[in-house]
Amino acid sequence: MANRNIILLHLLESDTYEFYGSPASLYDRHEAKELLIAQTSLNNHFSKMAAQGKDLVYRNDYCEIRKGCIYVKPTTRGRKKDIIINP
């Protein structure tokens, strides 16, 4: 069983949802001015919330950003098979 981080961005004005694999990828598409929070500040906020055992959510007047996990089925695609040579 494999889990991966996921970032959910909810833009409140347009009521649209966008999903990202990391905070860094979120800031590749959106600027800090647009989201009203810098990437380092968002990372610090999530760290503090995790240490307190709270939900990883950031909200302001423009957006809501959530951090969570998504289940990903394990795969063997791209892995080399073990070659057994019988003498």
C-alpha positions as a Markdown table, in Angstrom:
| # | Residue | x | y | z |
|---|---|---|---|---|
| 1 | Met | 0.0 | 0.0 | 0.0 |
| 2 | Ala | 1.5 | 3.4 | -1.0 |
| 3 | Asn | 0.4 | 6.8 | 0.0 |
| 4 | Arg | 1.3 | 10.1 | -1.7 |
| 5 | Asn | 0.9 | 13.6 | -0.6 |
| 6 | Ile | -1.7 | 15.7 | -2.4 |
| 7 | Ile | -2.4 | 19.5 | -2.2 |
| 8 | Leu | -6.0 | 20.6 | -2.9 |
| 9 | Leu | -6.4 | 24.3 | -3.9 |
| 10 | His | -10.0 | 25.6 | -3.7 |
| 11 | Leu | -10.3 | 29.0 | -5.4 |
| 12 | Leu | -13.2 | 30.6 | -3.7 |
| 13 | Glu | -14.1 | 33.3 | -6.3 |
| 14 | Ser | -14.5 | 30.9 | -9.2 |
| 15 | Asp | -15.4 | 27.9 | -7.0 |
| 16 | Thr | -12.8 | 25.7 | -8.8 |
| 17 | Tyr | -10.6 | 23.0 | -7.4 |
| 18 | Glu | -7.1 | 22.1 | -8.5 |
| 19 | Phe | -4.9 | 19.2 | -7.3 |
| 20 | Tyr | -1.1 | 19.2 | -7.0 |
| 21 | Gly | 1.5 | 16.7 | -5.8 |
| 22 | Ser | 3.4 | 19.2 | -3.7 |
| 23 | Pro | 3.4 | 22.8 | -2.5 |
| 24 | Ala | 6.3 | 23.5 | -5.0 |
| 25 | Ser | 4.1 | 22.4 | -7.9 |
| 26 | Leu | 1.3 | 24.6 | -6.7 |
| 27 | Tyr | 3.6 | 27.7 | -6.9 |
| 28 | Asp | 4.8 | 26.7 | -10.4 |
| 29 | Arg | 1.3 | 27.6 | -11.5 |
| 30 | His | 0.2 | 30.3 | -9.0 |
| 31 | Glu | 2.1 | 33.2 | -7.6 |
| 32 | Ala | 2.4 | 34.0 | -3.8 |
| 33 | Lys | 0.7 | 37.4 | -4.5 |
| 34 | Glu | -2.3 | 35.6 | -6.1 |
| 35 | Leu | -2.7 | 33.1 | -3.2 |
| 36 | Leu | -1.9 | 35.7 | -0.5 |
| 37 | Ile | 0.7 | 33.4 | 1.2 |
| 38 | Ala | 4.3 | 32.5 | 0.3 |
| 39 | Gln | 5.4 | 28.9 | -0.2 |
| 40 | Thr | 7.7 | 28.9 | 2.9 |
| 41 | Ser | 4.9 | 30.3 | 5.0 |
| 42 | Leu | 2.5 | 27.6 | 3.8 |
| 43 | Asn | 5.0 | 24.9 | 4.5 |
| 44 | Asn | 5.6 | 26.3 | 8.0 |
| 45 | His | 1.8 | 26.5 | 8.6 |
| 46 | Phe | 1.4 | 22.9 | 7.6 |
| 47 | Ser | 4.3 | 21.8 | 9.9 |
| 48 | Lys | 2.8 | 23.6 | 12.9 |
| 49 | Met | -0.7 | 22.1 | 12.2 |
| 50 | Ala | 0.8 | 18.6 | 11.9 |
| 51 | Ala | 2.7 | 19.0 | 15.2 |
| 52 | Gln | -0.5 | 20.0 | 16.9 |
| 53 | Gly | -2.4 | 17.0 | 15.4 |
| 54 | Lys | -4.8 | 19.3 | 13.5 |
| 55 | Asp | -6.2 | 19.2 | 10.0 |
| 56 | Leu | -3.7 | 20.5 | 7.4 |
| 57 | Val | -5.8 | 23.4 | 6.1 |
| 58 | Tyr | -4.9 | 27.0 | 5.3 |
| 59 | Arg | -7.7 | 29.5 | 4.6 |
| 60 | Asn | -7.9 | 33.1 | 3.5 |
| 61 | Asp | -10.4 | 35.4 | 1.7 |
| 62 | Tyr | -9.2 | 34.1 | -1.7 |
| 63 | Cys | -8.5 | 30.4 | -1.4 |
| 64 | Glu | -8.4 | 27.3 | 0.8 |
| 65 | Ile | -5.4 | 25.0 | 0.6 |
| 66 | Arg | -5.6 | 21.5 | 2.1 |
| 67 | Lys | -2.8 | 18.9 | 2.4 |
| 68 | Gly | -3.6 | 15.2 | 2.6 |
| 69 | Cys | -2.7 | 11.8 | 1.4 |
| 70 | Ile | -4.0 | 9.8 | -1.6 |
| 71 | Tyr | -3.8 | 6.0 | -1.9 |
| 72 | Val | -1.8 | 4.9 | -4.9 |
| 73 | Lys | -1.8 | 1.3 | -6.0 |
| 74 | Pro | 1.7 | -0.2 | -6.0 |
| 75 | Thr | 3.1 | -1.0 | -9.4 |
| 76 | Thr | 5.9 | -3.0 | -10.8 |
| 77 | Arg | 6.0 | -1.0 | -14.1 |
| 78 | Gly | 9.4 | 0.2 | -14.9 |
| 79 | Arg | 11.2 | -2.3 | -12.6 |
| 80 | Lys | 13.6 | -4.8 | -14.0 |
| 81 | Lys | 12.6 | -8.4 | -13.4 |
| 82 | Asp | 15.0 | -10.6 | -11.5 |
| 83 | Ile | 16.8 | -12.9 | -13.9 |
| 84 | Ile | 17.4 | -16.4 | -12.6 |
| 85 | Ile | 20.1 | -18.4 | -14.4 |
| 86 | Asn | 20.1 | -22.1 | -13.8 |
| 87 | Pro | 23.6 | -23.7 | -14.2 |
